[in-house]
């Protein structure tokens, strides 16, 4: 498959940490069925959800169809339009430069048939070129033509799949192609960013073969397509199928790079789930519901945010290729073939906003259909049933803006982290109040914090908390300054004192959803003024986290659980799973008779927590 990315620029190696991630979607704007009006429509849809990078397939077979140096002006004009229109919308581009023209192809004579008409339908273009220098010259021509206007160039597409790359020895021949093309592109435009790999799935074994064959030093970044069949991106899979796991496969490829001393960044230039009708068959053929597709998109981008070595990611693809529900290739889109949006289109917009703001993407409003996709349930979230209407108990005249809150997995020595998204409010401040239910059904206030709202998202750490039940309230004060005193807990509710539940609250030991935290808890109740919105969130302290979702912690993870692991291993507890943490995990696993892989799964975490 071929995909597109939006939201990130390819950085130079020594500036990776300072650059924001890009996030987006694949487009096929060079295809014959896309006219200028359709090009505008698709780029507008990318821009509408905040996308700022598109990955687009550009065919060498079309650029130089008739012979070496004979460039097709009609095709170059189309690519020129893509570049100009993308620039006008602030969308950066990754071009996947792929497919041999017949005259250059190494396809056997029985397939080429003297390059008679129809050679494209015979798959001639999928064969590696006879002379890698021909590809190198063509790539250099394109790189020089567009210079800084194109963010990155991928050298071919899915070279580990015979569906897209045919060669007598794919590893040897692709490395030869890369070694010819990379220096040629750099001579054409020294600041170009040239990407190798574009591998189907998280094929760490093929990656290792490429390194053994000498690919290191001949690219600026490595790209893969970490599809996870019909499973959640958090599904770890059995060890034999790690290449089909998003959450384990990407770090597995990264581990190969590190073992060969390579710190170049990675791009995830394709991944996604189709919504076709197939169910219950081979996993790679199965579709998922539209709700599940949206849920998986959110989870994937939330995980991508934790991998600092991943510089950009592209969901596959923007628009369905057709209307046949039984054809998986017709149904990967975030839009239906008629342009109407699926839930995943809006989910990607949420994920892009969250990636930029540093807050997690909100959970979907409804859970995926049971049994579809085989993945885990969506993250816990509570939102008002009545949407944007004022909630029960809200002050008269308040302007209710929907607030969705999420509680992170917690336990002994862990933090209560609340994150949220406020629809209809992009900036401002929000106060978050946390109360713990203690013996006798009493609510004990813990503390209050003020979080800044950026691009509708906020995150706050309000407590180090114990097991039990908690009740949290977030209240927005429009775009003005918040009155911190209004939400500071009163003197009668501090220290070891605990406030009794108010009359009328029934006996589950904590405030119910939609009820206001009373004045005697706050010290001051919210006033009825425009721009005030409030919602109550309640959750058990055992809300699932990455490990409970079937995931694991590994290099690149960034989570409160990482800090817990670091505390237990006596390494610097910064919450970022780096090389030092991995080395400490390996030592612990070796000393405790566990599988030594430097990855914290359920067994390793259980052993750490029992120390």
Legacy VTK file of the C-alpha trace (Angstrom):
# vtk DataFile Version 3.0
C-alpha trace
ASCII
DATASET POLYDATA
POINTS 611 float
0.000 0.000 0.000
1.018 3.625 -0.192
0.263 6.322 2.379
0.586 10.038 3.298
1.765 11.899 6.404
0.855 15.287 7.822
2.388 17.314 10.619
6.190 16.857 10.826
9.324 17.934 9.051
12.238 15.626 8.485
14.879 16.839 10.889
18.606 16.578 10.753
19.914 14.013 13.203
21.283 16.452 15.777
18.010 18.420 15.980
15.520 15.620 16.386
14.408 16.384 19.912
13.594 20.030 19.152
11.291 19.370 16.192
7.568 18.665 16.491
6.096 15.465 15.159
4.114 15.457 11.932
0.932 13.472 11.565
-1.300 12.939 8.603
-2.672 10.687 5.898
-1.845 9.171 2.477
-3.114 10.716 -0.742
-2.976 9.474 -4.348
-3.036 12.831 -6.104
-0.905 11.756 -9.079
-3.381 9.111 -10.168
-5.224 9.524 -13.452
-8.664 9.776 -11.834
-7.680 12.853 -9.794
-8.263 16.138 -11.589
-7.381 19.588 -10.261
-10.735 20.050 -8.521
-10.409 16.716 -6.726
-6.840 17.598 -5.786
-8.142 20.765 -4.129
-10.902 18.886 -2.330
-8.542 16.316 -0.843
-5.922 18.836 0.245
-8.684 20.932 1.814
-9.776 17.910 3.845
-6.220 17.385 5.092
-5.930 21.058 6.036
-9.319 21.006 7.796
-8.103 18.521 10.416
-4.797 20.295 10.972
-2.702 18.094 8.698
0.565 19.614 7.570
2.291 16.819 5.687
1.066 14.531 2.918
2.761 11.411 1.623
2.131 10.984 -2.081
3.314 8.372 -4.564
5.300 9.809 -7.490
6.041 7.355 -10.293
9.446 7.250 -11.940
7.630 5.180 -14.565
5.546 8.279 -15.389
8.243 10.930 -14.951
10.575 9.315 -17.500
8.241 6.953 -19.324
9.646 7.018 -22.877
13.384 6.943 -22.251
16.245 8.219 -20.163
16.216 12.005 -19.939
12.839 12.277 -21.680
10.783 13.859 -18.933
7.002 13.957 -19.303
5.864 17.571 -19.062
2.206 16.665 -18.411
3.169 14.587 -15.383
5.627 17.129 -14.021
2.910 19.782 -14.342
0.676 17.658 -12.116
3.431 17.266 -9.533
4.049 21.038 -9.753
0.366 21.623 -8.940
0.571 19.301 -5.931
3.587 21.205 -4.599
2.037 24.628 -5.169
-1.352 23.756 -3.705
0.207 22.051 -0.684
2.438 25.053 -0.002
-0.583 27.347 -0.122
-2.223 25.273 2.638
0.871 24.863 4.800
1.055 21.135 4.013
4.509 19.611 3.749
5.201 16.711 1.431
6.857 13.337 1.419
7.097 11.859 -2.055
7.528 8.093 -2.432
9.534 7.846 -5.654
8.861 4.379 -6.986
8.321 2.107 -10.037
10.633 1.555 -13.010
9.733 2.706 -16.512
9.717 -0.193 -18.943
12.951 0.812 -20.671
14.808 0.664 -17.315
13.039 -2.345 -15.766
14.757 -5.671 -15.109
11.516 -7.531 -15.835
12.038 -10.613 -18.024
11.359 -10.322 -21.735
8.239 -12.452 -21.379
6.775 -9.696 -19.182
8.217 -6.648 -20.949
7.231 -7.846 -24.432
9.346 -5.147 -26.058
7.514 -2.543 -23.936
4.376 -3.029 -26.004
1.245 -1.220 -24.791
-0.130 -2.471 -21.500
3.229 -3.056 -19.848
1.944 -1.356 -16.694
-0.848 -3.915 -16.346
1.767 -6.674 -16.687
3.632 -5.352 -13.611
6.798 -4.356 -15.460
7.169 -1.293 -13.223
7.510 -3.377 -10.064
10.913 -4.765 -11.083
14.085 -3.145 -9.853
15.989 -1.258 -12.583
18.751 -2.983 -14.513
21.038 -0.072 -13.694
20.628 1.610 -10.269
22.266 4.736 -11.717
19.186 5.323 -13.891
16.990 5.550 -10.789
19.603 7.711 -9.066
19.685 10.182 -11.954
15.899 10.443 -12.055
15.654 10.992 -8.298
18.391 13.635 -8.467
16.464 15.446 -11.224
13.315 15.547 -9.076
15.160 16.558 -5.903
16.866 19.422 -7.739
13.571 20.540 -9.304
11.742 20.934 -5.986
14.563 21.555 -3.505
13.280 22.663 -0.082
9.648 22.546 -1.225
9.533 18.783 -0.604
10.173 17.656 2.966
11.332 14.123 2.201
11.830 11.539 -0.531
11.268 7.828 0.043
13.344 5.503 -2.109
10.748 3.066 -3.475
7.825 1.499 -1.603
7.646 -1.779 0.385
10.793 -3.356 -1.019
10.306 -6.374 1.242
7.105 -7.263 -0.632
7.161 -8.822 -4.090
3.875 -7.051 -4.784
5.835 -3.778 -5.010
9.477 -4.725 -5.580
10.733 -7.637 -7.648
14.425 -8.443 -7.735
16.666 -11.503 -7.927
17.981 -10.595 -4.461
15.764 -7.885 -2.898
18.208 -7.057 -0.099
21.304 -6.849 -2.292
19.563 -5.045 -5.140
17.778 -2.522 -2.936
20.976 -1.642 -1.070
22.663 -1.104 -4.450
19.782 1.183 -5.461
20.070 3.181 -2.240
23.851 3.486 -2.478
23.489 4.939 -5.956
20.527 7.206 -5.259
21.445 8.751 -1.901
24.673 10.526 -2.915
23.105 11.600 -6.220
20.191 13.233 -4.392
22.526 14.924 -1.926
24.601 16.355 -4.772
21.432 17.682 -6.379
20.259 19.391 -3.175
22.466 18.900 -0.103
19.690 19.704 2.378
17.323 17.098 0.938
16.009 14.424 3.301
16.212 10.987 1.764
14.322 8.106 3.368
15.110 4.422 2.965
13.083 1.331 3.770
9.382 2.033 3.336
9.030 -1.544 4.566
5.773 -3.447 4.683
4.898 -4.090 8.345
7.474 -3.870 11.151
9.866 -6.200 9.366
12.813 -6.125 11.760
14.353 -9.245 10.191
14.516 -7.615 6.742
15.822 -4.449 8.397
18.698 -6.429 9.863
19.484 -7.928 6.457
19.668 -4.430 5.007
22.154 -3.379 7.670
24.244 -6.495 7.143
24.329 -5.625 3.430
25.691 -2.154 4.210
22.757 0.234 3.977
23.877 2.270 7.001
25.058 5.762 6.146
23.065 5.951 2.916
19.866 7.597 4.138
18.636 10.335 6.454
15.732 8.382 7.979
14.185 4.910 7.876
10.475 4.362 7.228
8.217 1.386 7.892
4.506 0.563 7.572
3.549 -0.971 10.942
0.157 -2.454 10.071
-1.314 -4.595 12.858
-3.803 -6.561 10.717
-7.260 -6.264 12.342
-5.882 -5.868 15.872
-5.499 -2.869 18.134
-2.206 -0.995 17.827
-1.700 -1.933 21.499
-1.970 -5.682 20.825
1.501 -7.179 21.544
0.970 -10.407 19.534
2.847 -13.640 20.175
6.603 -13.520 19.738
6.380 -15.211 16.334
4.227 -12.348 15.024
5.945 -9.250 16.402
6.208 -7.807 12.882
2.385 -7.652 12.901
2.289 -5.753 16.197
2.306 -1.964 16.168
3.378 -1.532 19.775
6.121 -4.180 19.706
7.069 -4.059 16.040
8.183 -0.442 15.852
10.585 -0.773 18.835
11.845 -4.068 17.354
12.927 -2.263 14.189
14.429 0.513 16.281
16.376 -2.053 18.286
17.995 -3.331 15.083
19.031 0.216 14.167
20.539 0.785 17.595
22.453 -2.483 17.533
24.117 -1.271 14.343
24.892 2.073 15.946
22.355 4.032 13.919
20.412 6.884 15.558
18.705 8.175 12.415
15.011 8.980 12.924
12.115 6.792 11.849
8.937 7.572 9.931
5.758 5.519 10.014
4.542 6.334 6.522
1.654 3.864 6.368
-0.600 2.102 8.834
-4.328 1.747 9.182
-7.413 -0.454 9.288
-10.046 -1.004 6.632
-13.797 -0.963 7.203
-14.702 -3.583 4.615
-17.191 -6.352 5.278
-14.750 -9.253 5.809
-14.876 -10.776 9.302
-13.674 -14.018 10.821
-11.181 -14.930 8.108
-7.454 -14.341 7.825
-6.539 -11.445 10.088
-4.905 -9.359 7.345
-8.084 -9.524 5.287
-10.511 -8.685 8.083
-12.167 -5.315 8.377
-13.234 -3.468 11.515
-16.197 -1.251 12.311
-15.932 2.481 11.708
-15.982 3.071 15.486
-13.114 0.633 15.936
-11.140 2.249 13.123
-11.466 5.602 14.889
-10.490 4.113 18.256
-7.399 2.470 16.786
-6.313 5.701 15.093
-6.465 7.506 18.442
-4.520 4.779 20.228
-1.868 4.595 17.522
-1.122 8.315 17.600
-1.125 8.352 21.392
1.588 5.690 21.292
3.494 7.526 18.564
3.708 10.542 20.863
5.771 8.412 23.271
8.379 7.422 20.662
10.795 10.316 20.440
12.670 8.693 17.552
9.540 8.671 15.362
9.423 11.975 13.522
6.268 11.576 11.500
3.325 9.261 10.954
0.804 8.797 8.177
-2.454 6.946 8.394
-3.469 5.018 5.288
-5.438 6.573 3.594
-7.578 9.710 3.183
-10.308 8.430 0.890
-11.768 5.022 0.042
-10.535 3.792 -3.319
-13.919 2.394 -4.318
-17.320 1.286 -3.086
-17.068 -2.529 -2.942
-17.417 -3.538 0.744
-15.818 -6.922 0.014
-12.630 -5.361 -1.398
-10.297 -4.369 1.415
-8.384 -1.964 -0.848
-11.603 0.010 -1.358
-12.146 0.642 2.358
-9.011 1.954 4.108
-10.122 5.571 3.820
-10.967 8.007 6.568
-13.517 9.333 4.090
-15.991 7.274 2.132
-15.587 7.212 -1.641
-18.209 9.976 -1.934
-16.177 12.202 0.406
-18.405 11.847 3.463
-16.387 11.401 6.655
-16.063 8.261 8.728
-15.521 8.591 12.479
-11.793 8.018 11.904
-11.472 11.293 9.964
-12.448 13.289 13.048
-10.376 10.965 15.246
-7.304 11.813 13.207
-8.027 15.508 13.654
-8.239 15.004 17.415
-4.990 13.011 17.351
-3.170 15.726 15.395
-4.358 18.385 17.864
-3.230 16.235 20.784
0.150 15.501 19.209
0.843 19.195 18.837
-0.351 20.144 22.323
1.263 17.236 24.142
-2.076 16.012 25.520
-3.525 12.606 24.657
-6.217 12.340 22.019
-9.698 12.010 23.525
-11.400 8.648 23.619
-14.272 8.037 21.225
-17.797 8.936 22.317
-18.882 5.318 21.929
-17.013 2.075 22.283
-16.150 -0.035 19.257
-18.410 -2.939 18.457
-17.621 -5.960 20.625
-15.606 -8.564 18.815
-14.474 -6.377 15.926
-10.791 -6.127 15.246
-9.777 -8.296 18.181
-8.287 -5.325 20.020
-8.635 -4.043 23.547
-11.430 -1.789 24.724
-11.047 1.963 24.317
-9.535 4.045 27.098
-11.954 4.906 29.877
-13.631 8.259 29.483
-16.764 9.943 30.759
-18.576 12.707 28.937
-22.022 14.230 29.464
-24.789 12.243 27.872
-26.463 15.393 26.641
-23.484 16.593 24.604
-23.260 20.357 24.466
-26.440 21.019 26.413
-26.035 22.261 30.014
-25.534 19.332 32.353
-27.676 18.570 35.372
-26.750 20.766 38.281
-24.878 23.363 36.212
-25.293 26.953 37.360
-28.095 28.853 35.695
-26.869 30.749 32.655
-23.600 28.789 32.393
-22.234 28.134 28.943
-21.523 24.405 28.900
-18.556 23.367 26.805
-18.152 19.639 26.719
-15.234 18.472 28.858
-13.962 14.909 28.517
-11.634 13.647 31.256
-9.415 10.572 31.472
-7.742 9.078 34.543
-4.393 7.343 34.198
-3.694 3.855 35.625
-2.569 4.259 39.187
-1.548 2.465 42.347
0.926 2.776 45.195
3.396 5.629 44.575
1.690 6.583 41.303
0.278 9.866 40.155
-3.283 10.842 39.503
-2.995 12.440 36.074
-6.091 13.936 34.515
-6.133 14.895 30.866
-8.980 16.324 28.880
-10.290 18.000 25.798
-12.772 20.877 25.783
-14.845 21.084 22.661
-15.599 24.648 21.670
-12.796 26.164 23.774
-9.248 26.276 22.360
-7.542 28.436 25.016
-7.998 29.453 28.619
-7.433 27.853 32.009
-9.104 24.999 33.814
-9.121 24.087 37.496
-9.044 20.434 38.481
-10.133 19.314 41.958
-9.378 15.790 43.243
-11.135 14.115 46.194
-10.481 10.665 47.623
-13.249 8.479 49.075
-12.156 7.251 52.503
-13.703 5.102 55.236
-17.316 5.841 56.017
-18.109 7.084 52.553
-16.433 10.429 53.076
-14.742 12.513 50.389
-11.358 13.805 51.427
-10.091 16.700 49.285
-6.507 16.191 48.167
-5.520 19.254 46.174
-6.412 21.538 43.288
-4.321 22.516 40.309
-4.742 24.941 37.439
-3.971 23.717 33.915
-3.550 25.771 30.765
-5.776 24.897 27.811
-3.875 24.719 24.505
-5.658 23.784 21.288
-8.602 22.545 23.366
-6.441 20.084 25.375
-5.148 20.162 28.917
-3.337 17.873 31.338
-2.899 18.119 35.084
-1.244 16.041 37.793
-3.325 16.520 40.914
-2.095 13.922 43.381
0.112 11.027 44.278
-2.656 8.734 45.226
-3.566 5.518 46.918
-5.831 2.728 45.832
-9.500 3.366 46.244
-12.098 5.539 44.597
-11.573 9.072 43.460
-13.770 11.873 42.265
-12.441 14.646 40.064
-13.984 17.859 38.790
-12.692 20.176 36.107
-14.136 23.661 35.672
-13.325 26.013 32.827
-13.183 29.788 33.190
-13.422 30.818 29.555
-10.395 32.562 28.124
-9.798 34.842 31.082
-7.649 34.374 34.163
-8.879 31.849 36.672
-9.554 32.919 40.252
-7.395 30.360 42.030
-8.914 31.240 45.412
-12.306 30.153 44.163
-11.110 26.571 43.923
-8.663 26.486 46.797
-9.924 24.028 49.392
-11.354 25.679 52.497
-9.575 25.488 55.840
-12.213 23.105 57.159
-11.414 20.608 54.389
-7.614 20.482 54.678
-5.198 18.371 56.664
-6.563 15.102 58.009
-10.142 16.321 58.087
-12.563 14.779 55.595
-15.795 16.304 54.426
-18.968 14.242 54.757
-20.889 13.543 51.593
-23.743 16.017 51.188
-27.292 14.968 51.846
-29.014 13.337 48.916
-25.928 11.578 47.565
-26.580 7.869 47.667
-24.357 5.318 49.288
-21.669 4.276 46.814
-19.234 6.463 48.707
-18.558 9.198 46.197
-20.336 11.868 44.215
-22.350 10.697 41.259
-21.790 11.722 37.665
-23.229 15.141 36.944
-23.442 16.303 40.578
-21.586 19.436 41.635
-18.909 19.306 44.261
-20.659 21.155 47.089
-19.670 24.456 48.622
-18.407 22.888 51.825
-15.855 20.889 49.821
-14.718 23.703 47.539
-14.655 26.463 50.042
-16.537 28.423 47.356
-19.024 27.225 44.789
-18.706 28.099 41.081
-20.690 31.187 40.181
-23.159 31.437 37.333
-21.268 33.359 34.691
-20.831 32.935 30.928
-17.877 30.798 29.971
-18.194 28.417 32.923
-18.472 24.743 32.164
-18.129 21.866 34.564
-18.319 18.108 34.458
-17.658 15.406 37.001
-15.483 12.385 36.333
-15.275 9.376 38.610
-13.186 6.251 38.239
-11.650 3.419 40.182
-7.959 3.729 40.903
-7.387 0.639 38.801
-8.096 2.258 35.445
-6.203 0.256 32.770
-2.940 1.664 31.505
-0.498 0.533 28.802
0.309 -2.765 30.515
-3.340 -3.582 31.193
-4.210 -2.866 27.565
-1.935 -5.733 26.550
0.927 -3.364 25.832
4.347 -2.992 27.349
7.011 -0.430 28.177
10.151 -0.236 26.077
12.650 2.250 24.728
10.756 5.358 23.661
7.889 4.893 26.124
6.954 7.920 28.188
4.441 7.201 30.919
3.862 7.451 34.647
4.523 3.706 34.835
8.003 4.330 33.399
8.775 6.500 36.424
7.582 3.715 38.705
9.894 1.258 36.944
12.790 3.694 37.251
12.133 4.191 40.965
12.183 0.424 41.511
15.422 0.049 39.546
17.185 2.994 41.220
17.783 4.882 37.973
16.922 8.516 37.312
13.133 8.738 37.457
12.379 11.109 34.589
9.483 9.121 33.106
11.300 8.560 29.810
12.349 5.010 28.886
15.845 5.442 27.479
18.987 3.353 27.086
19.901 3.526 30.796
16.462 2.286 31.823
16.601 -0.530 29.269
20.013 -1.636 30.572
18.694 -1.632 34.157
15.645 -3.662 33.089
17.896 -6.241 31.407
20.007 -6.557 34.577
16.882 -6.997 36.696
15.457 -9.620 34.336
18.746 -11.533 34.342
18.920 -11.484 38.144
15.323 -12.654 38.540
15.197 -15.464 36.007
13.000 -13.588 33.539
13.297 -13.437 29.760
16.005 -10.839 29.110
14.700 -8.472 26.437
14.812 -5.037 28.099
11.030 -4.771 27.764
8.700 -4.354 30.747
5.640 -6.534 30.241
3.267 -7.859 32.846
5.697 -10.445 34.278
8.537 -7.979 34.669
6.229 -5.341 36.158
4.807 -7.855 38.627
8.316 -8.766 39.729
9.236 -5.109 40.149
6.121 -4.326 42.175
6.797 -7.254 44.505
10.224 -5.924 45.515
LINES 1 612
611 0 1 2 3 4 5 6 7 8 9 10 11 12 13 14 15 16 17 18 19 20 21 22 23 24 25 26 27 28 29 30 31 32 33 34 35 36 37 38 39 40 41 42 43 44 45 46 47 48 49 50 51 52 53 54 55 56 57 58 59 60 61 62 63 64 65 66 67 68 69 70 71 72 73 74 75 76 77 78 79 80 81 82 83 84 85 86 87 88 89 90 91 92 93 94 95 96 97 98 99 100 101 102 103 104 105 106 107 108 109 110 111 112 113 114 115 116 117 118 119 120 121 122 123 124 125 126 127 128 129 130 131 132 133 134 135 136 137 138 139 140 141 142 143 144 145 146 147 148 149 150 151 152 153 154 155 156 157 158 159 160 161 162 163 164 165 166 167 168 169 170 171 172 173 174 175 176 177 178 179 180 181 182 183 184 185 186 187 188 189 190 191 192 193 194 195 196 197 198 199 200 201 202 203 204 205 206 207 208 209 210 211 212 213 214 215 216 217 218 219 220 221 222 223 224 225 226 227 228 229 230 231 232 233 234 235 236 237 238 239 240 241 242 243 244 245 246 247 248 249 250 251 252 253 254 255 256 257 258 259 260 261 262 263 264 265 266 267 268 269 270 271 272 273 274 275 276 277 278 279 280 281 282 283 284 285 286 287 288 289 290 291 292 293 294 295 296 297 298 299 300 301 302 303 304 305 306 307 308 309 310 311 312 313 314 315 316 317 318 319 320 321 322 323 324 325 326 327 328 329 330 331 332 333 334 335 336 337 338 339 340 341 342 343 344 345 346 347 348 349 350 351 352 353 354 355 356 357 358 359 360 361 362 363 364 365 366 367 368 369 370 371 372 373 374 375 376 377 378 379 380 381 382 383 384 385 386 387 388 389 390 391 392 393 394 395 396 397 398 399 400 401 402 403 404 405 406 407 408 409 410 411 412 413 414 415 416 417 418 419 420 421 422 423 424 425 426 427 428 429 430 431 432 433 434 435 436 437 438 439 440 441 442 443 444 445 446 447 448 449 450 451 452 453 454 455 456 457 458 459 460 461 462 463 464 465 466 467 468 469 470 471 472 473 474 475 476 477 478 479 480 481 482 483 484 485 486 487 488 489 490 491 492 493 494 495 496 497 498 499 500 501 502 503 504 505 506 507 508 509 510 511 512 513 514 515 516 517 518 519 520 521 522 523 524 525 526 527 528 529 530 531 532 533 534 535 536 537 538 539 540 541 542 543 544 545 546 547 548 549 550 551 552 553 554 555 556 557 558 559 560 561 562 563 564 565 566 567 568 569 570 571 572 573 574 575 576 577 578 579 580 581 582 583 584 585 586 587 588 589 590 591 592 593 594 595 596 597 598 599 600 601 602 603 604 605 606 607 608 609 610
